[in-house]
């Protein structure tokens, strides 16, 4: 998808784990226009890094929404809420590529929540 290979399809019941620094991606299936929330749970953080980026692609990669946070903002969110999130509204129906990358040093678990816009 979008000229890349995604490691998995994430839904309400699943999650993926990995380690920063690095980048990864996954597919989220959207049955109707929806609000997408990507949540990162961090562990073993040894360096905040400069920037963490999450890119939400519309189906067919016709558009994208890039969100970024500096390393201090990510750690502040973790201290206050025990999670770091990024959100976007995707209007297309089908498979959507979500990419993320960070130069922080930490282990992560990432999950996704999909809420139809009609339910908000």
C-alpha positions in Angstrom: 0.0 0.0 0.0 1.4 3.4 -1.0 4.4 1.6 -2.3 5.3 0.2 1.1 4.8 -3.1 2.8 2.8 -2.9 6.1 3.7 -5.4 8.8 0.2 -6.0 10.0 -3.5 -5.0 10.1 -4.4 -3.5 13.4 -8.0 -3.3 14.7 -9.7 -2.7 18.0 -8.5 -6.0 19.6 -4.9 -6.0 18.5 -1.6 -4.2 19.1 1.9 -4.2 17.8 5.2 -3.9 19.7 8.6 -2.6 18.7 11.5 -0.5 19.7 12.4 3.1 18.9 14.5 4.6 17.3 13.0 3.5 14.1 9.9 3.5 11.9 7.0 1.1 11.2 3.6 1.0 9.7 0.4 -0.8 9.8 -3.0 -1.0 8.0 -6.3 0.0 9.6 -9.5 -1.0 7.9 -12.2 1.7 8.0 -15.8 0.7 7.1 -17.0 4.4 7.0 -15.7 7.9 7.7 -14.0 7.6 11.1 -12.0 9.2 13.8 -8.7 7.3 14.2 -6.7 7.4 17.4 -3.2 5.8 17.5 -2.0 5.2 21.1 1.6 4.5 22.1 2.5 2.9 25.5 6.2 3.4 26.2 8.5 1.5 28.4 12.3 1.5 29.1 12.6 5.1 27.8 16.3 6.2 27.9 16.2 9.2 25.6 13.4 11.5 24.5 14.7 12.2 21.0 13.9 15.1 18.8 10.6 14.2 17.1 7.9 11.5 16.9 5.8 11.5 13.7 2.6 9.7 12.8 1.3 9.9 9.3 -2.3 8.9 8.5 -3.0 8.1 4.8 -6.4 8.2 3.2 -7.4 5.1 1.2 -5.4 4.7 -2.0 -2.9 7.2 -0.5 -4.9 10.1 -2.1 -4.1 12.3 0.8 -2.2 12.3 4.1 -2.3 13.9 7.5 1.1 14.3 9.2 1.2 14.9 13.0 4.4 15.5 14.9 5.5 16.1 18.5 8.9 17.0 19.9 10.5 14.5 22.3 9.7 16.5 25.5 6.0 16.7 24.5 5.9 12.9 24.1 7.4 12.3 27.5 5.1 15.0 29.1 2.1 13.1 27.7 3.4 9.8 29.1 3.9 11.3 32.5 0.4 12.9 32.7 -1.7 10.2 30.9 0.5 7.1 30.7 0.0 7.1 26.9 1.0 9.3 23.9 -1.7 9.6 21.2 -2.2 11.1 17.8 -5.6 11.4 16.1 -7.1 12.2 12.7 -10.3 11.9 10.8 -10.2 9.7 7.7 -13.2 10.0 5.3 -12.4 7.2 2.8 -13.7 3.7 3.2 -11.2 0.8 3.0 -7.7 0.2 4.0 -5.6 3.1 5.3 -1.8 3.1 5.9 -0.6 4.5 9.2 3.1 5.2 9.4 5.1 6.3 12.5 8.7 7.0 13.3 10.7 8.4 16.2 14.3 8.9 17.2 13.5 8.4 20.9 15.0 5.4 22.6 12.3 3.2 24.1 10.2 0.1 23.7 6.6 0.7 22.6 3.2 -1.0 22.2 0.9 0.7 19.7 -2.9 0.2 19.3 -5.6 1.9 17.3 -9.2 2.9 18.0 -11.6 3.6 15.2 -14.8 5.6 16.0 -17.3 6.2 13.1 -17.8 10.0 12.8 -21.6 9.5 13.0 -21.0 8.3 16.6 -19.0 11.3 17.8 
